[in-house]
C-alpha cells in the first residue's frame, strides 16, 4: 500500500503541475490549475476514459492515506498564512469594514440560494432529505469564501499587502468561521449532532481563544526571543512551534471547526517578525504548497460523479453559478462601499470574495458525509468552486481595478 501511495502522489503532482503551468500561461494563478487537476483525476474524466486504470490507481482502501496528507498540507499552509497576517493601520476600522463585507457577502448569496432551492430540491436532494436541510446547506455552501485559496491568489498576484487584499482576506476569515458555526448548527438540527455538541463548540472556541492569546502568545514570544532572536529557529524550537500548531489544529478539529482554523489561529499569535516569517516560508510553506495541497484537490475530484452532467444538471449548474456570483460580488461590494471604499475598489473586494475553492470543497465534503447532498450536487458545487475562483482575475480586470504604485511596490517586495 505504501508503494501505491507514493505512485498516487507522483501522478497527482505531475497532473497538478502541468495544469498549473497551463493556467499560468493563460494569466491565472496556478492554484486554479491544481483544482482543475483534481477534477481531471476523478471519475468524470480519468475514470470515464480509463476506468480500469483509474480503479487500480485510486482504490477506495487507499483514500485514507491521501486524506491524512491533504489535511496536513492545509494545516501547514494556514499556519504560515496566520503568521504572515499583519494588523493594518486603523485596525479597528479594518475589523468593522471586514465585518460589513463578510456579513453582506454571506447574507445575499444565502438568501438567493434559499430562493432557488425549490427548483433544485426535487432532482438533486438525496432521498429522504427534506427541503429545509437541503436549502439551508445550499445557502451555507454559496455563502463561503475560500480563505486559503484567496490567500494564495493574493500571494500569487502580490496583492496581499494592498488595502483591498487585506480587507478581502480579513472578511473571508470572519465569514468562514461564522460559516462553520452555522454548518455545525445545521448538522445538529438535521440529526448529525445535538445542541450539546453546538454549545460545546462555542464554549470550546472561546476557551481556545483565551488559551492561545493569554497563554501561548507570551510563551512563544519568550521562546523565540530567547532561542531564535535572529529569526531562524533551531530544530528544537521549530519542533516546539509544530507542537503548538498541531495541538491548536487538533483542538478546532475536535470542536468541529476544522483543523485549518486552529492552525491559522496559532499562526496569528506568533510575533510579527519578517525574519521568522521568511524562515517559516522556506522550511514549511513550500512543502505544503508544492506537495500536499494538490493532494487535497485530487481527493475532492475523486468524490465527483458523472451523473451530474445531464441536461438538467447543466441547467442547475448555470442557475447556481448565477446566484453564487451575483450574491458574492454584489454583497461584498456593498459591504466595502458601506465602509467608504470607492466603487472600483468595492467591486474588486466583491470579486475577491467570489473566490470559493478550498473552503467550498470542505463544506461540500461535510454535506456529503452528513447526507445533505448527493454525489451529483457535490460535483456541481466542485465545478462552481473552480469556475468562481477562475473568474477572480477577469472580474478584477473587468472592474478596472489595480493596486496603487505604493501598494504594488510593497507587494512586490514581499512577494515570493
Secondary structure as GFF3:
##gff-version 3
##sequence-region A 1 416
A	DSSP	alpha_helix	2	25	.	.	.	ID=ss1
A	DSSP	alpha_helix	30	41	.	.	.	ID=ss2
A	DSSP	alpha_helix	46	49	.	.	.	ID=ss3
A	DSSP	alpha_helix	51	57	.	.	.	ID=ss4
A	DSSP	three_ten_helix	60	62	.	.	.	ID=ss5
A	DSSP	alpha_helix	63	84	.	.	.	ID=ss6
A	DSSP	alpha_helix	91	124	.	.	.	ID=ss7
A	DSSP	alpha_helix	131	143	.	.	.	ID=ss8
A	DSSP	alpha_helix	147	156	.	.	.	ID=ss9
A	DSSP	alpha_helix	163	189	.	.	.	ID=ss10
A	DSSP	alpha_helix	195	211	.	.	.	ID=ss11
A	DSSP	pi_helix	212	216	.	.	.	ID=ss12
A	DSSP	alpha_helix	217	227	.	.	.	ID=ss13
A	DSSP	alpha_helix	235	254	.	.	.	ID=ss14
A	DSSP	alpha_helix	259	268	.	.	.	ID=ss15
A	DSSP	alpha_helix	274	280	.	.	.	ID=ss16
A	DSSP	pi_helix	281	285	.	.	.	ID=ss17
A	DSSP	alpha_helix	286	287	.	.	.	ID=ss18
A	DSSP	pi_helix	288	292	.	.	.	ID=ss19
A	DSSP	alpha_helix	293	301	.	.	.	ID=ss20
A	DSSP	three_ten_helix	306	308	.	.	.	ID=ss21
A	DSSP	alpha_helix	311	338	.	.	.	ID=ss22
A	DSSP	alpha_helix	343	353	.	.	.	ID=ss23
A	DSSP	alpha_helix	358	369	.	.	.	ID=ss24
A	DSSP	alpha_helix	375	398	.	.	.	ID=ss25
A	DSSP	alpha_helix	405	414	.	.	.	ID=ss26
###
